[in-house]
Amino acid sequence: MLQRDLEFLLQSKHNVRLIRRTLHDLATTSLPTNDRHELLLPDGDDGSSTVTAAVVYYRAGYTPDDYPSDVEWEGRARVEHSLAIKCPDVFYHIAGAKKIQQALAQPNTLDQFTTTPEESQTLASTFAGLYALGEGDDSEIVARALSNPGGYVLKPQREGGGNNLYDDELVSALQTMTYAERGGYILMQKIQPPGTKGKLVRGGRVVYDGNTVCELGVFGITLRDYEDENRVLMDGVFGHILRSKSVDTDEGGVAAGYAFLSSPLLV
């Protein structure tokens, strides 16, 4: 329902039309890009006219299940090679992968994004431990996780909650996966923040009253021309989201039902 609300708001407040298409639709019905690399979509009841897509916002395309055949990959490729603004484009999609997070935690990697070694060290000091699996000799970190499963989280390349493995599931996975299969995961030190007293509400009813923990996410927007590194139209912080959950809940996805939307108290 939230997506429909956004659709109606775009139309009523900004006169921006929203068109829904699957990746399969984009591959089979969008027109070949013209000299201007526009993403052209058939429009009208009989498809005799066309519209140019200005912005593509992905509601799917984040898991392998969204690409059951080469057709869906072709749909994604048509969008990526067009001039349409993508949210996210393939570069930022990949940047959010767990393997990229692990790579950024490697010594000296942050230096290319900071201005001083001290700045890199300050950023790195906030990272939890991130460890590669299925690369080189990972036997030591696997043994450490098996001996202390409560201190680690096994993470695949997924988003949205409900995908990480903890405790007994972590042990079972590490004991049964092959070396190659482990390469699809990273091992992360489990963050264990102190809990605070709170109430969690769903449907106007308190469903939990006890110790809670919060996670703050910051929304950033960057709009740039990849062919001209000096052409950055927008780059900044434009909002936040605070999620609260029981201290006994490992996962943190709101849409998946594990966490609750909250608001920070500024003091």
DRENTOR-376497 format. One line per 2 residues: their letters; for each residue x, y, z of C-alpha. Coordinates in Angstrom, 2 decimals. Example, Ala and Ser with C-alpha at 12.3 -4.5 7.8 and 13.67 -1.06 7.14 Angstrom:
! residues 2
AS) 12.30:-4.50:7.80; 13.67:-1.06:7.14
***
This chain:
! residues 267
ML) 0.00:0.00:0.00; 2.89:2.37:0.71
QR) 4.01:2.16:-2.93; 0.52:3.03:-4.15
DL) 0.47:6.02:-1.81; 3.72:7.24:-3.35
EF) 2.31:6.70:-6.83; -0.78:8.79:-6.09
LL) 1.32:11.49:-4.41; 3.62:11.80:-7.43
QS) 0.62:12.16:-9.72; -1.43:14.57:-7.60
KH) 1.33:16.80:-6.24; 3.93:16.77:-9.00
NV) 2.06:15.53:-12.10; 4.61:12.76:-12.47
RL) 3.27:9.57:-13.95; 4.38:6.18:-12.68
IR) 4.46:3.10:-14.94; 5.05:-0.40:-13.55
RT) 7.06:-2.85:-15.63; 8.77:-6.14:-14.81
LH) 12.31:-6.88:-15.95; 10.76:-9.32:-18.40
DL) 8.50:-6.56:-19.74; 11.45:-4.22:-20.20
AT) 13.32:-6.85:-22.22; 10.39:-7.80:-24.44
TS) 8.40:-4.58:-24.89; 10.79:-1.62:-24.50
LP) 12.08:-0.26:-27.79; 15.75:-0.32:-28.82
TN) 17.55:2.76:-27.50; 17.88:5.62:-29.96
DR) 20.86:7.89:-30.56; 20.02:9.70:-27.33
HE) 19.98:6.40:-25.39; 16.45:7.03:-24.11
LL) 14.52:4.21:-22.46; 11.39:4.13:-24.64
LP) 8.27:2.30:-23.49; 5.13:1.55:-25.52
DG) 2.18:3.56:-24.23; -1.56:3.75:-24.73
DD) -4.11:0.97:-24.98; -2.77:-0.23:-28.30
GS) 0.90:0.62:-27.65; 1.00:2.86:-30.71
ST) 2.70:5.72:-28.86; 5.82:5.80:-26.71
VT) 6.99:7.50:-23.54; 10.51:8.10:-22.31
AA) 11.30:6.82:-18.82; 13.14:9.52:-16.87
VV) 13.66:7.61:-13.60; 13.72:3.86:-12.92
YY) 13.13:2.83:-9.31; 13.77:-0.86:-8.72
RA) 11.19:-2.71:-6.63; 12.74:-5.99:-7.75
GY) 16.07:-7.16:-9.08; 17.85:-7.61:-5.75
TP) 17.93:-11.42:-5.53; 18.80:-14.23:-7.98
DD) 15.14:-15.26:-7.94; 14.37:-12.03:-9.84
YP) 16.47:-13.25:-12.78; 15.06:-16.69:-13.68
SD) 16.31:-16.42:-17.27; 18.51:-14.36:-19.59
VE) 15.44:-12.33:-20.52; 15.38:-10.60:-17.12
WE) 19.09:-9.85:-17.39; 18.42:-8.28:-20.80
GR) 15.74:-6.10:-19.21; 18.20:-4.93:-16.56
AR) 20.85:-4.28:-19.20; 18.48:-2.12:-21.27
VE) 17.82:0.07:-18.26; 21.48:0.32:-17.28
HS) 22.56:1.32:-20.79; 19.90:4.02:-21.04
LA) 20.00:7.65:-19.93; 17.25:7.04:-17.36
IK) 18.22:7.85:-13.77; 18.43:4.55:-11.89
CP) 17.72:3.99:-8.22; 20.00:2.24:-7.65
DV) 22.21:1.93:-10.69; 24.27:-1.23:-10.98
FY) 27.33:0.41:-9.40; 25.53:1.39:-6.20
HI) 23.65:-1.89:-6.20; 26.97:-3.75:-6.10
AG) 28.42:-1.28:-3.59; 25.79:-2.42:-1.09
AK) 26.83:-6.06:-1.32; 28.37:-7.68:1.76
KI) 31.51:-8.58:-0.19; 32.11:-4.88:-0.88
QQ) 31.72:-4.11:2.82; 34.29:-6.78:3.55
AL) 36.66:-5.35:0.94; 36.33:-1.83:2.39
AQ) 37.42:-3.19:5.76; 40.76:-4.38:4.37
PN) 43.83:-2.41:5.53; 44.48:0.81:3.58
TL) 41.42:0.38:1.31; 39.67:3.43:2.75
DQ) 42.63:5.66:1.90; 41.34:6.18:-1.65
FT) 38.15:7.76:-0.28; 39.62:9.93:2.49
TT) 41.99:12.86:2.65; 44.26:11.80:5.53
PE) 45.37:8.54:7.16; 43.83:9.77:10.41
ES) 40.43:10.09:8.72; 40.74:6.52:7.42
QT) 41.63:5.25:10.87; 38.66:7.06:12.43
LA) 36.26:5.48:9.95; 37.83:2.03:10.31
ST) 37.53:2.21:14.10; 33.72:2.10:13.73
FA) 33.72:-1.14:11.70; 32.81:-4.52:13.14
GL) 35.17:-7.33:12.16; 34.50:-8.54:8.60
YA) 36.13:-11.74:7.38; 36.39:-13.36:3.95
LG) 35.28:-16.94:3.41; 36.14:-19.16:0.49
EG) 39.26:-17.10:-0.19; 42.75:-18.29:0.65
DD) 43.04:-20.20:3.91; 39.86:-19.45:5.87
SE) 40.22:-22.36:8.29; 41.28:-20.19:11.24
IV) 38.30:-17.82:11.12; 35.91:-20.73:10.50
AR) 37.30:-22.49:13.58; 36.87:-19.31:15.65
AL) 33.26:-18.96:14.57; 32.49:-22.60:15.33
SN) 33.97:-22.29:18.80; 32.05:-19.07:19.51
PG) 28.99:-18.92:17.20; 27.27:-16.34:19.39
GY) 29.99:-13.83:18.52; 29.50:-13.92:14.74
VL) 26.93:-13.57:11.96; 27.09:-15.43:8.64
KP) 25.83:-13.09:5.89; 24.95:-13.86:2.25
QR) 24.70:-11.26:-0.52; 21.08:-10.39:0.34
EG) 19.07:-7.50:1.74; 15.69:-7.12:3.43
GG) 16.01:-9.28:6.55; 15.60:-12.98:7.18
NN) 18.73:-14.08:5.32; 21.51:-14.04:7.92
LY) 22.53:-17.12:9.89; 23.10:-17.10:13.65
DD) 24.09:-19.55:16.39; 23.08:-23.15:15.53
EL) 22.25:-22.26:11.92; 25.65:-20.67:11.54
VS) 27.35:-23.78:12.91; 25.34:-26.10:10.67
AL) 26.10:-24.02:7.58; 29.84:-23.81:8.20
QT) 30.02:-27.54:8.90; 28.16:-28.56:5.75
MT) 29.08:-25.95:3.12; 31.92:-26.56:0.72
YA) 34.83:-24.15:0.43; 33.33:-22.74:-2.78
ER) 29.89:-22.33:-1.20; 31.37:-20.38:1.70
GG) 32.63:-17.87:-0.85; 29.07:-16.59:-1.25
YI) 29.07:-15.40:2.38; 31.06:-13.20:4.69
LM) 31.56:-13.66:8.40; 30.93:-10.61:10.55
QK) 31.59:-9.94:14.20; 28.18:-9.74:15.87
IQ) 27.33:-6.26:17.13; 25.99:-6.46:20.67
PP) 24.84:-2.99:21.77; 23.38:-2.35:25.24
GT) 19.59:-2.52:25.44; 17.23:0.22:26.60
KG) 13.71:-0.07:27.95; 11.04:0.41:25.31
KL) 7.67:-0.60:23.89; 7.09:-1.89:20.36
VR) 3.70:-1.15:18.79; 2.02:-2.88:15.85
GG) -1.50:-2.12:14.67; -2.08:0.25:17.59
RV) -1.25:-2.44:20.14; 1.84:-2.91:22.31
VY) 3.30:-6.26:21.24; 6.52:-6.06:23.22
DG) 7.55:-4.34:26.43; 11.16:-4.83:27.43
NT) 14.75:-4.21:26.42; 15.21:-2.93:22.86
VC) 18.05:-1.91:20.58; 18.02:0.56:17.69
EL) 19.71:0.84:14.34; 20.04:4.19:12.56
GV) 20.21:4.28:8.78; 21.12:7.43:6.85
FG) 19.72:8.17:3.39; 22.15:9.63:0.90
IT) 21.51:10.77:-2.66; 24.12:11.11:-5.37
LR) 23.31:12.19:-8.91; 26.25:12.31:-11.26
DY) 27.48:11.81:-14.81; 29.80:8.80:-14.98
ED) 31.33:10.07:-18.22; 32.37:13.33:-16.55
EN) 33.71:12.89:-13.02; 33.43:16.62:-12.39
RV) 29.70:16.73:-13.17; 28.10:15.99:-9.80
LM) 24.56:17.39:-9.71; 23.65:16.28:-6.21
DG) 25.52:14.55:-3.42; 24.39:14.70:0.19
VF) 22.39:13.37:3.12; 18.62:13.76:2.84
GH) 17.04:11.75:5.62; 17.22:8.85:8.03
IL) 15.38:5.81:9.33; 15.51:4.45:12.87
RS) 14.53:0.85:13.51; 13.88:-0.65:16.94
KS) 13.61:-4.32:17.89; 13.76:-6.62:20.87
VD) 17.26:-7.43:22.13; 16.34:-11.09:21.57
TD) 15.71:-10.56:17.84; 18.70:-11.06:15.56
EG) 17.25:-9.83:12.26; 16.35:-6.20:11.69
GV) 14.14:-5.87:8.61; 10.98:-3.78:9.07
AA) 9.15:-5.07:5.98; 10.02:-8.63:7.00
GY) 8.37:-8.05:10.39; 11.44:-8.22:12.61
AF) 11.83:-4.54:13.55; 9.65:-1.47:14.08
LS) 9.94:2.07:12.78; 11.00:4.51:15.46
SP) 12.10:8.12:15.90; 15.31:9.48:17.42
LL) 15.07:11.65:20.53; 17.45:14.56:20.13
V) 18.98:15.64:23.45
***
